[in-house]
Amino acid sequence: MTCQVRTGSRLLPGGYGDRALAGHVARHGTRPWCGDPWRREEFIGEVERAGLAGRGGAGFPTAAKLRALAAAGAARRVGQVRRVIGNGVEGEPASDKDKVLLAVAPHLVLDGAVSAAELTGAGEVVIVAHHSVREIVSRAAEERLDCGWDPVPVRVMTAADAFVAGEASAVVHWVERGVPAPTGRPPRLDPRPTLVQNVETLAHLALILRYGSNWFRSAGSPEEPGSTLITMLGAVRRPGVYEIETGTPVGELIELAGGAAGPPGALLIGGYSGAWAEPAAALPLPFSTAGLAPAGASPGAGVIAVLPRTACGLAETARITRYLARSSAGQCGPCVFGLDAIAGRLERLAAAGRLAAVGGPAAAGGDLALVHRWLGQVRGACRHPEGAAVMVASALRVFAAEIGLHAGGRCGATTTAAVLPVGAWP
């Protein structure tokens, strides 16, 4: 993980000084008390005016989720303890933003989680952290406990090591029964009313409650205000995690990462449930939900991966799709068998560029037709198969010329080295 900090960064300190509570307080001051029932709506209203939306991929308004938990708790029987879960699972192999944030500013995330508990009347906070940063977060929580810093108990758990484990309902099930299985949208919260919020969103919440909505909106665009963390990887000179203003053009973000290390062949935007885009179309676009829509993309997990022109986009897509197929929770037939079948056909098409004996243009055309048909049929209990289908469908558009070469037994790539990470097979 590499943390690239610029002057004026809101979330990321210039180093690791904010790991200690004293350094965190020196930078941001003490956390405002949000537990007064008479002022909760005032604080939530400030979050609403700030326009804070979730930074975990879905982009749901944070104020609406806070109100929903408060209302759910009021409607249920006495004795049910509301709960706030900070989602730092980050099972996406291409993303490091949440891990970096938890590593360098754990107290900012904990401030946001505890404040969310106060605003909703929750009696417990659980932070589910990636295994690589779990000890850092645990030490921060213990430091706060030792000095009586938080009015609600804070528990830190190691996240399940799986791509689908970061889905909201999967996080709830991991906390409740140790099974990271996604089931339904939105997450089923019985028997306990629960707020699941990405850790970056909680960090922004902590800052809004300190500095106000006008301060938050002074960055970004009017429609999508604030800053956001992104992971830059692939063929860029300085890969790492960057904090940017929402709406910054994609081309400027690549320059921020030192520029492309050679002519880019394609960009994968949003992560492995995101979309491939042609550089000429994507580089001028603002990095925001509305700005990326013309390219069929969205910020998603906050990822921009640059694929060099020397690499084979079809082969990269086949590798990623195989990883996603093996990452299925195993609950739904269309996901289990559909993604496996799609990955197999993509692998066959990719191999055709190296082994002309795979079947020739006619067989390749048949494979392609099957993939197109199957993409419209993969559905499941969660968005995992649909997200994979979106990524594959975008690859078929962007790499159409490369697919044509493979159908003729040739590959336009000059290197066979893998560019994007897929992690260990689940």
C-alpha positions in Angstrom: 0.0 0.0 0.0 1.3 3.4 -0.9 -0.2 6.6 0.4 0.3 9.7 -1.7 -0.6 12.9 0.3 -0.9 16.3 -1.2 -1.0 19.7 0.6 -4.6 20.3 1.8 -5.5 16.7 2.1 -8.5 16.3 4.4 -8.5 12.6 5.3 -4.8 11.5 4.9 -2.1 13.0 7.2 1.4 13.6 5.9 2.7 10.4 7.5 1.6 8.2 10.3 1.2 10.8 13.0 -2.5 10.4 13.3 -2.3 6.7 14.4 -1.8 8.0 18.0 -4.8 9.7 19.6 -2.7 12.7 20.7 -1.6 13.3 17.1 -5.2 12.9 15.8 -6.5 15.5 18.4 -3.7 17.9 17.6 -4.7 17.8 14.0 -8.5 17.8 14.2 -9.4 18.7 17.8 -11.8 16.8 20.0 -14.9 15.1 18.6 -18.1 17.1 19.0 -20.7 15.5 21.3 -23.6 14.3 19.2 -25.6 12.3 21.8 -28.1 15.0 22.9 -31.4 13.7 21.6 -32.6 17.2 21.0 -29.7 18.0 18.7 -29.5 14.8 16.7 -31.7 16.1 13.9 -29.7 19.3 13.8 -26.5 17.3 13.2 -28.1 14.9 10.7 -29.4 18.0 8.9 -25.9 19.3 8.6 -24.8 16.0 7.1 -27.6 16.2 4.6 -26.7 19.8 3.6 -23.1 18.6 3.1 -24.4 16.2 0.5 -22.2 13.3 1.8 -22.8 10.1 0.0 -21.4 6.7 0.7 -17.8 6.1 -0.5 -18.1 2.3 -0.7 -19.5 2.1 -4.2 -23.3 2.5 -3.8 -23.2 6.2 -3.2 -26.4 6.3 -1.0 -27.0 9.5 1.0 -25.5 9.2 4.4 -28.1 11.4 6.2 -30.9 9.1 4.9 -29.1 6.0 6.4 -28.6 7.8 9.7 -32.3 8.7 9.9 -33.4 5.2 8.9 -31.4 3.6 11.7 -32.8 6.1 14.3 -36.3 5.5 13.1 -35.9 1.7 13.0 -34.7 1.7 16.5 -37.6 3.8 17.7 -40.1 1.4 16.0 -38.7 -1.8 17.6 -39.2 -3.3 21.0 -37.3 -2.2 24.0 -34.1 -4.1 24.6 -32.9 -4.3 21.0 -29.5 -2.5 20.8 -28.9 -0.6 17.6 -25.5 -1.1 16.0 -23.1 0.8 13.7 -20.7 -1.3 11.6 -17.7 0.3 9.9 -17.1 -1.6 6.7 -13.3 -1.8 6.1 -13.4 -5.2 4.4 -12.1 -4.0 1.0 -12.0 -7.4 -0.6 -11.5 -5.7 -4.0 -7.9 -6.8 -5.1 -7.4 -3.5 -7.1 -8.3 -1.2 -4.2 -6.2 0.0 -1.3 -8.0 3.2 -0.2 -9.7 1.8 2.9 -6.7 0.0 4.1 -4.5 3.1 3.7 -7.1 5.2 5.5 -7.3 2.8 8.4 -3.5 2.5 8.5 -2.8 6.3 8.7 -5.9 7.8 10.3 -7.8 5.1 12.3 -9.0 7.6 14.9 -10.8 9.6 12.3 -12.8 6.5 11.3 -13.5 5.7 14.9 -14.7 9.2 15.5 -17.1 8.9 12.6 -18.4 5.5 13.8 -18.9 6.7 17.4 -20.6 9.9 16.2 -22.9 7.8 14.0 -23.8 5.7 17.0 -24.7 8.9 19.0 -26.7 10.3 16.2 -28.8 7.1 15.9 -29.0 6.0 19.5 -26.9 2.9 18.7 -25.3 1.1 21.6 -22.4 -0.6 19.9 -19.8 0.1 17.2 -18.1 -2.7 15.2 -15.2 -2.0 12.9 -14.6 -4.8 10.4 -11.1 -4.2 9.1 -8.9 -5.9 6.5 -6.4 -8.3 8.1 -3.5 -6.2 7.0 -4.6 -3.2 9.2 -6.7 -4.9 11.9 -3.9 -4.6 14.5 -3.5 -0.9 13.9 -7.3 -0.3 14.3 -7.3 -2.5 17.4 -4.5 -0.5 19.0 -6.4 2.7 18.3 -9.6 1.4 19.8 -7.7 0.2 22.9 -6.0 3.6 23.3 -9.5 5.2 23.3 -10.8 2.7 25.8 -7.9 3.2 28.2 -8.7 6.9 28.5 -12.5 6.6 28.4 -12.7 8.4 25.1 -15.9 6.8 23.7 -19.4 6.6 25.2 -20.2 3.4 23.4 -18.3 0.1 23.3 -16.1 -0.3 20.1 -15.2 -3.8 18.8 -12.7 -4.5 16.1 -13.0 -7.6 13.9 -10.8 -9.1 11.2 -12.7 -9.1 7.9 -13.3 -12.2 5.9 -10.8 -12.6 3.1 -13.3 -12.7 0.1 -14.3 -10.4 -2.7 -18.0 -10.6 -1.8 -17.4 -10.2 1.9 -17.6 -6.4 1.7 -21.2 -6.4 0.5 -23.3 -4.8 3.2 -25.4 -7.8 4.1 -22.3 -10.1 4.0 -20.7 -7.8 6.6 -23.7 -8.0 8.8 -23.8 -11.8 8.6 -20.0 -12.0 9.2 -20.5 -9.9 12.4 -23.5 -11.9 13.6 -22.5 -15.5 12.7 -19.1 -15.6 11.0 -20.5 -16.3 7.5 -19.7 -13.6 4.9 -22.7 -14.5 2.7 -24.5 -11.6 0.9 -28.3 -12.1 0.9 -30.6 -9.5 -0.5 -30.6 -5.8 -1.0 -30.7 -3.8 1.3 -29.1 -6.0 4.0 -31.5 -7.9 6.2 -31.1 -6.3 9.6 -33.3 -8.5 11.8 -33.2 -8.9 14.7 -31.0 -5.8 15.3 -31.3 -2.5 13.6 -27.9 -1.9 12.0 -26.1 0.8 10.0 -23.4 -0.4 7.7 -21.2 2.4 6.5 -17.9 2.4 4.5 -15.0 3.5 6.7 -14.1 6.4 4.3 -17.7 7.7 4.7 -17.4 7.6 8.5 -14.1 9.6 8.3 -15.9 12.2 6.2 -18.8 12.2 8.7 -16.3 13.0 11.5 -15.0 16.0 9.6 -18.4 17.4 8.6 -19.5 17.3 12.3 -16.4 19.3 13.2 -16.1 21.8 10.3 -19.6 21.9 8.8 -21.4 21.5 5.5 -20.0 24.6 3.8 -16.5 23.5 4.5 -17.2 20.0 3.0 -18.9 21.5 -0.1 -15.9 23.8 -0.7 -14.3 20.9 -2.5 -15.8 18.8 -5.3 -18.8 19.8 -7.5 -22.1 21.1 -6.4 -23.8 17.9 -7.4 -21.2 15.6 -5.8 -19.3 17.6 -3.2 -16.3 16.8 -1.1 -13.1 14.8 -1.6 -12.7 11.1 -2.2 -10.0 8.5 -2.0 -9.0 6.7 -5.2 -6.5 3.9 -5.9 -4.4 4.4 -9.0 -2.7 1.3 -10.4 -1.5 -0.5 -13.5 0.7 1.4 -16.0 1.2 4.6 -14.0 4.5 5.9 -12.7 3.4 6.4 -9.1 0.7 3.9 -8.2 -1.0 4.4 -4.9 -3.9 6.0 -3.0 -4.7 9.6 -3.6 -7.2 12.0 -2.1 -8.9 14.0 -4.9 -11.7 16.5 -5.3 -14.8 14.7 -6.7 -15.2 15.7 -10.3 -11.5 16.0 -11.2 -11.0 14.9 -14.8 -9.6 11.4 -15.2 -6.7 12.6 -17.3 -5.6 14.9 -14.4 -5.8 12.0 -12.0 -3.4 9.9 -14.2 -1.0 12.9 -14.3 -1.3 13.1 -10.5 0.0 9.6 -10.4 3.1 10.6 -12.4 1.4 10.0 -15.8 1.0 6.8 -17.8 4.0 4.6 -18.1 3.6 4.3 -21.8 0.6 4.8 -24.1 -2.6 3.5 -22.4 -4.6 0.9 -24.2 -7.7 1.0 -21.9 -8.8 2.1 -18.4 -10.7 0.0 -15.9 -12.7 2.4 -13.8 -14.5 1.5 -10.6 -12.8 -1.8 -9.9 -13.6 -5.3 -10.9 -17.3 -4.6 -10.8 -16.7 -1.5 -12.8 -16.2 -0.9 -16.6 -13.5 -0.8 -19.2 -13.3 2.5 -21.1 -11.3 3.7 -24.1 -8.7 6.4 -23.0 -9.8 8.9 -25.6 -13.4 8.8 -24.3 -12.6 8.6 -20.6 -9.7 11.0 -20.0 -11.7 14.2 -20.3 -14.5 13.0 -18.1 -15.0 14.1 -14.4 -14.4 11.4 -11.9 -17.9 11.4 -10.5 -21.1 9.3 -10.9 -22.6 11.8 -13.4 -19.4 12.6 -15.1 -18.4 9.0 -15.9 -21.8 8.0 -17.1 -21.1 8.8 -20.8 -18.4 6.1 -20.7 -20.7 3.6 -19.1 -18.6 3.8 -15.9 -19.0 5.0 -12.3 -16.5 5.6 -9.4 -17.5 2.3 -7.8 -14.7 1.2 -5.5 -12.7 4.3 -6.3 -10.3 2.6 -8.7 -8.6 3.7 -11.9 -6.4 1.0 -13.5 -4.4 1.8 -16.6 -3.8 -1.0 -19.0 -0.8 -0.4 -21.3 -1.3 -0.8 -25.0 1.3 -3.6 -25.0 -1.0 -5.8 -22.8 -3.9 -7.9 -24.0 -7.2 -6.6 -22.7 -9.0 -9.8 -23.4 -6.5 -11.9 -21.4 -6.7 -9.4 -18.5 -10.5 -9.6 -18.6 -10.4 -13.4 -18.7 -8.1 -13.5 -15.6 -10.3 -11.1 -13.7 -13.5 -13.0 -14.7 -12.0 -16.3 -13.5 -11.2 -14.6 -10.2 -14.8 -13.3 -9.9 -16.2 -16.7 -10.7 -14.1 -18.3 -8.0 -15.2 -15.5 -5.6 -18.9 -16.5 -5.8 -20.6 -17.1 -2.4 -21.9 -20.3 -3.9 -25.5 -19.5 -3.1 -27.1 -19.1 -6.6 -26.9 -21.3 -9.6 -26.7 -18.5 -12.2 -23.8 -17.0 -10.4 -21.9 -20.2 -9.6 -22.3 -21.8 -13.1 -22.9 -18.7 -15.2 -19.7 -16.9 -14.2 -17.7 -20.0 -14.5 -19.0 -20.6 -18.0 -18.3 -17.0 -19.0 -14.8 -17.2 -17.6 -14.2 -20.4 -19.5 -15.3 -19.0 -22.9 -13.2 -15.8 -22.3 -10.2 -18.0 -21.5 -10.8 -20.0 -24.7 -11.0 -16.8 -26.7 -7.8 -15.4 -25.1 -6.0 -18.7 -25.8 -7.0 -18.5 -29.5 -4.6 -15.6 -29.9 -1.7 -18.0 -29.1 -3.1 -21.3 -30.3 -4.7 -21.2 -33.7 -5.9 -24.8 -33.2 -8.4 -23.7 -30.6 -11.1 -23.6 -33.3 -10.7 -20.7 -35.7 -13.0 -17.7 -36.4 -16.2 -19.8 -36.5 -15.6 -21.3 -33.0 -14.6 -17.9 -31.7 -17.8 -16.4 -33.0 -19.8 -19.1 -31.3 -18.0 -18.5 -28.0 -18.6 -14.7 -28.3 -22.3 -15.3 -29.0 -22.6 -17.5 -25.9 -20.9 -15.0 -23.7 -23.3 -12.2 -24.9 -26.3 -14.4 -24.2 -25.1 -15.5 -20.8 -24.3 -12.0 -19.6 -28.0 -11.3 -19.7 -28.8 -14.3 -17.6 -26.5 -14.1 -14.6 -28.4 -13.0 -11.6 -28.2 -13.8 -7.9 -29.0 -12.8 -4.3 -26.4 -10.0 -4.4 -24.9 -7.7 -7.1 -21.8 -9.8 -7.5 -22.8 -11.6 -10.8 -24.4 -8.5 -12.2 -21.3 -6.4 -11.5 -19.1 -9.0 -13.2 -21.4 -9.0 -16.2 -21.1 -5.2 -16.5 -17.3 -5.5 -16.5 -17.3 -8.3 -19.1 -19.8 -6.5 -21.3 -17.7 -3.4 -21.3 -14.6 -5.5 -22.3 -16.4 -6.9 -25.3 -17.0 -3.4 -26.5 -13.6 -1.8 -25.7 -11.6 -4.8 -26.9 -13.6 -5.7 -29.9 -10.7 -5.3 -32.3 -8.5 -7.5 -30.1 -11.2 -10.1 -30.0 -11.2 -10.1 -33.8 -7.5 -10.7 -33.9 -7.8 -13.6 -31.5 -10.6 -15.1 -33.6 -8.0 -15.3 -36.4 -5.4 -16.9 -34.2 -3.4 -13.8 -33.4 -2.9 -11.5 -30.4 -1.9 -7.8 -30.7 -0.1 -7.7 -27.3 3.6 -7.6 -27.1 3.8 -8.8 -23.5 2.0 -11.6 -21.7 2.8 -10.3 -18.2 -0.3 -9.8 -16.0 -1.0 -6.2 -15.2 -3.8 -6.2 -12.7 -3.9 -8.1 -9.4 -6.4 -10.8 -8.7 -5.1 -12.1 -5.3 -5.1 -15.7 -4.2 -7.9 -17.9 -5.4 -10.6 -18.2 -2.7 
